[in-house]
Amino acid sequence: MTPEEVLERLKEELEIPLFNGKIEEKTYSEEDYQKLKKELSDYFDNYVRNVEN
């Protein structure tokens, strides 16, 4: 996947339509994508949601 495809997929799957992150310019495998998705999800849960509460 291209970085653009990864960002679009993250926006859709994590339901963050305005997400505009910067990621490394490389070709991403499914394994790379799943790791990035987990890291972003964990970050969101640990930091963003804690600020809201």
Sequence and secondary structure as in RCSB ss.txt:
>XXXX:A:sequence
MTPEEVLERLKEELEIPLFNGKIEEKTYSEEDYQKLKKELSDYFDNYVRNVEN
>XXXX:A:secstr
  HHHHHHHHHHHTT TT      SS   HHHHHHHHHHHHHHIIIIIHHHH 
